[in-house]
Amino acid sequence: MTVGFGSDQVNQLHNGRRRRVGLRTVGVVQPRTLLVASDLPFARTDFEDAVAASGSFALAGTCTWREVVDRTVRWHPDVVVLDASVTRLAGLAETVARLRAVEHAPMITLLVEDGAAKADIDRVDAVVAMDRGVVAVLEVLEVLASGAVLAMAPRAGRVHAGVTMDYEVRQRLSTLTKREREILRLVVDGLSNREVGSRLFISPETVKEYVSRILAKLKVASRIEAAVVAVRAEFDDGAW
């Protein structure tokens, strides 16, 4: 998992922002509060489940990118996680600037696909590649918030690899039938097999069969992976 820091972010982690996420009272360790901003319903659910099982964090809440500044003002989280691992926010710099201006500004972490651009690293406190799952991300955040900071540069060659991968994913998506595309769009929205069946007036078992075919065509192992590759390839823009 890649962890990156901007030129002045290491110093920021040593200032009052870090002290906020440490010990609140002598001898008592309070869970750090976490706000997760993602436009993907299944990603928010994954974080909710992972934080519920974590002893290091308490979930302040989840929201979409558009809501993150307002929710930060209302909930005062210690750490804000901006999920850009699939979709990217236009105006990232402006959003980060508004979060910096909030009273008791949180530590800001950007989740990305494996590797990160220098511009992204320079804007936030930390950039974490979400290539090993939500639980691993929480472990990294715990290390960052505790003060034991490790930094690693993004891997070389990821831009070219990403271009090739996007092309391959688009090719695989083009093999889906009309019904498979309908079901994949509902999977991206976070619907279960039963909910998809209810929406399309087919049985959950039939949906399960369709999902299996979709996974095979996309060469992925799970519904979440299918949703991720679909969103990265801008599947939901209607071009498929």
C-alpha positions as CSV (number, residue, x, y, z in Angstrom):
1,M,0.0,0.0,0.0
2,T,1.4,3.4,-1.0
3,V,1.5,6.2,1.5
4,G,2.6,9.6,0.2
5,F,3.1,13.0,1.7
6,G,3.5,16.5,0.3
7,S,6.5,18.7,0.9
8,D,5.1,20.4,4.0
9,Q,2.6,17.8,5.1
10,V,5.0,15.9,7.4
11,N,5.4,19.1,9.3
12,Q,1.7,19.5,9.5
13,L,1.4,16.1,11.0
14,H,3.7,17.2,13.8
15,N,1.6,20.3,14.7
16,G,-1.7,20.7,16.7
17,R,-3.7,18.7,14.1
18,R,-1.8,15.6,15.1
19,R,-2.1,16.3,18.8
20,R,-5.9,16.4,18.4
21,V,-6.0,12.7,17.4
22,G,-3.8,11.5,20.3
23,L,-4.6,11.1,24.0
24,R,-7.5,13.3,25.0
25,T,-7.1,12.8,28.8
26,V,-4.3,11.3,30.8
27,G,-4.4,7.5,30.9
28,V,-7.5,7.3,28.7
29,V,-7.4,6.6,24.9
30,Q,-10.4,7.9,23.1
31,P,-11.2,6.5,19.6
32,R,-10.4,8.9,16.9
33,T,-13.4,10.0,14.9
34,L,-13.5,9.3,11.2
35,L,-15.6,10.9,8.4
36,V,-15.6,9.1,5.1
37,A,-16.6,11.0,1.9
38,S,-17.3,8.8,-1.1
39,D,-19.8,8.9,-4.0
40,L,-20.0,5.1,-4.0
41,P,-22.6,3.5,-1.7
42,F,-20.8,0.2,-1.4
43,A,-17.6,2.0,-0.4
44,R,-19.4,3.9,2.4
45,T,-20.9,0.6,3.6
46,D,-17.5,-1.1,3.6
47,F,-16.0,1.7,5.8
48,E,-19.0,1.5,8.1
49,D,-18.5,-2.2,8.6
50,A,-14.7,-1.9,9.0
51,V,-14.9,0.9,11.5
52,A,-17.5,-0.9,13.6
53,A,-15.0,-3.7,14.0
54,S,-12.1,-1.3,14.7
55,G,-11.0,-0.3,18.2
56,S,-9.0,2.7,17.0
57,F,-11.7,4.7,15.3
58,A,-15.3,5.8,15.8
59,L,-17.3,6.6,12.8
60,A,-18.5,10.2,12.8
61,G,-20.5,9.4,9.6
62,T,-20.3,8.9,5.9
63,C,-21.4,11.3,3.1
64,T,-20.9,12.1,-0.5
65,W,-18.1,14.4,-1.8
66,R,-20.5,17.3,-2.1
67,E,-21.5,17.1,1.6
68,V,-18.1,16.7,3.1
69,V,-17.4,20.3,4.2
70,D,-20.8,20.7,5.8
71,R,-20.6,17.4,7.6
72,T,-17.1,18.2,8.8
73,V,-18.4,21.5,10.3
74,R,-21.3,19.6,12.0
75,W,-19.4,16.5,13.2
76,H,-15.9,17.8,14.0
77,P,-14.1,14.5,12.9
78,D,-10.4,13.9,13.7
79,V,-9.8,12.5,10.3
80,V,-11.5,13.1,7.0
81,V,-11.1,10.4,4.3
82,L,-11.7,11.6,0.7
83,D,-12.3,8.6,-1.5
84,A,-10.9,9.3,-4.9
85,S,-10.0,5.7,-5.6
86,V,-12.6,5.4,-8.3
87,T,-14.2,8.8,-9.0
88,R,-12.3,12.1,-8.9
89,L,-13.6,15.4,-7.5
90,A,-13.5,18.4,-9.7
91,G,-12.2,21.2,-7.5
92,L,-10.2,19.1,-5.0
93,A,-8.0,22.0,-4.1
94,E,-11.0,24.2,-3.2
95,T,-12.6,21.4,-1.1
96,V,-9.3,20.9,0.8
97,A,-8.9,24.6,1.4
98,R,-12.4,24.8,2.9
99,L,-11.7,21.8,5.1
100,R,-8.5,23.6,6.3
101,A,-10.5,26.6,7.2
102,V,-12.8,24.6,9.5
103,E,-12.4,25.2,13.2
104,H,-10.5,22.2,14.6
105,A,-9.4,21.2,11.1
106,P,-9.1,17.4,10.6
107,M,-6.2,15.4,9.2
108,I,-7.2,15.0,5.5
109,T,-6.4,11.7,3.7
110,L,-7.0,11.1,0.0
111,L,-7.7,7.5,-1.1
112,V,-6.5,6.8,-4.7
113,E,-5.9,3.9,-7.0
114,D,-2.4,2.5,-6.5
115,G,-0.1,5.4,-7.1
116,A,-0.8,9.2,-6.8
117,A,0.0,12.3,-8.7
118,K,2.3,14.8,-7.0
119,A,-0.4,17.5,-7.2
120,D,-2.7,15.3,-5.1
121,I,0.0,14.7,-2.5
122,D,0.7,18.4,-2.2
123,R,-2.9,19.2,-1.4
124,V,-3.6,16.9,1.5
125,D,-1.9,15.5,4.6
126,A,-1.6,11.9,3.3
127,V,-2.4,9.9,0.1
128,V,-3.2,6.2,0.6
129,A,-3.6,3.7,-2.2
130,M,-6.7,1.6,-1.6
131,D,-5.4,-1.5,-3.3
132,R,-5.6,-3.8,-0.2
133,G,-9.0,-3.0,1.1
134,V,-10.7,-0.9,3.7
135,V,-9.3,-2.7,6.7
136,A,-5.7,-2.1,5.5
137,V,-6.6,1.6,5.0
138,L,-7.7,1.9,8.6
139,E,-4.5,0.3,9.8
140,V,-2.5,2.9,7.8
141,L,-4.7,5.7,9.1
142,E,-4.0,4.5,12.7
143,V,-0.3,4.7,12.1
144,L,-0.6,8.1,10.5
145,A,-2.7,9.5,13.3
146,S,-0.5,8.0,16.1
147,G,2.5,9.9,14.8
148,A,4.6,6.9,13.6
149,V,4.8,8.2,10.1
150,L,6.3,6.3,7.2
151,A,6.4,7.8,3.7
152,M,6.9,6.0,0.4
153,A,7.0,7.4,-3.1
154,P,4.4,6.2,-5.7
155,R,5.5,3.4,-7.9
156,A,7.0,4.3,-11.3
157,G,5.1,3.4,-14.4
158,R,1.7,3.4,-12.9
159,V,0.3,6.0,-15.3
160,H,1.1,3.8,-18.4
161,A,-0.2,0.7,-16.7
162,G,-3.4,2.5,-15.8
163,V,-4.0,3.6,-19.4
164,T,-3.6,0.0,-20.6
165,M,-5.9,-1.3,-17.9
166,D,-8.6,1.2,-18.7
167,Y,-8.6,0.2,-22.3
168,E,-8.9,-3.5,-21.4
169,V,-11.7,-2.9,-19.0
170,R,-13.6,-0.9,-21.6
171,Q,-13.2,-3.8,-24.0
172,R,-14.6,-6.2,-21.5
173,L,-17.5,-3.9,-20.7
174,S,-18.4,-3.8,-24.3
175,T,-19.1,-7.6,-24.3
176,L,-21.9,-7.2,-21.8
177,T,-25.5,-7.7,-23.0
178,K,-28.1,-5.0,-22.5
179,R,-29.6,-6.9,-19.5
180,E,-26.1,-7.4,-18.0
181,R,-25.4,-3.7,-18.3
182,E,-28.7,-2.9,-16.5
183,I,-27.8,-5.2,-13.7
184,L,-24.2,-3.8,-13.4
185,R,-25.5,-0.3,-13.1
186,L,-27.7,-1.4,-10.2
187,V,-24.8,-3.2,-8.6
188,V,-22.8,0.1,-8.9
189,D,-25.6,1.8,-7.0
190,G,-25.1,-0.8,-4.1
191,L,-28.3,-2.9,-4.6
192,S,-28.4,-6.5,-3.4
193,N,-29.5,-9.4,-5.7
194,R,-32.9,-9.2,-4.1
195,E,-33.2,-5.5,-4.6
196,V,-32.0,-5.8,-8.2
197,G,-34.5,-8.6,-8.8
198,S,-37.3,-6.5,-7.4
199,R,-36.4,-3.5,-9.6
200,L,-36.2,-5.6,-12.8
201,F,-39.0,-8.0,-11.9
202,I,-36.8,-11.1,-12.0
203,S,-35.9,-13.6,-9.2
204,P,-32.8,-13.1,-7.0
205,E,-31.5,-16.5,-8.3
206,T,-31.7,-15.2,-11.8
207,V,-29.9,-12.0,-10.8
208,K,-27.2,-14.2,-9.2
209,E,-26.7,-16.0,-12.5
210,Y,-26.4,-12.7,-14.3
211,V,-23.9,-11.4,-11.8
212,S,-21.8,-14.5,-12.2
213,R,-21.7,-14.0,-15.9
214,I,-20.7,-10.3,-15.5
215,L,-17.9,-11.2,-13.1
216,A,-16.6,-13.8,-15.6
217,K,-16.7,-11.3,-18.5
218,L,-15.0,-8.6,-16.5
219,K,-12.4,-11.0,-15.1
220,V,-13.1,-9.9,-11.5
221,A,-13.8,-11.9,-8.4
222,S,-16.5,-9.9,-6.6
223,R,-19.4,-7.5,-7.0
224,I,-17.3,-4.8,-5.5
225,E,-14.5,-5.3,-8.0
226,A,-17.0,-5.2,-10.8
227,A,-18.5,-1.9,-9.6
228,V,-15.1,-0.4,-9.2
229,V,-13.9,-1.2,-12.7
230,A,-17.2,-0.1,-14.1
231,V,-17.0,3.3,-12.4
232,R,-13.3,3.8,-13.4
233,A,-14.2,3.1,-17.0
234,E,-17.0,5.7,-16.8
235,F,-19.5,2.9,-17.4
236,D,-22.3,5.0,-15.9
237,D,-22.0,7.8,-18.5
238,G,-24.5,6.0,-20.8
239,A,-21.9,5.2,-23.5
240,W,-22.2,1.4,-22.8
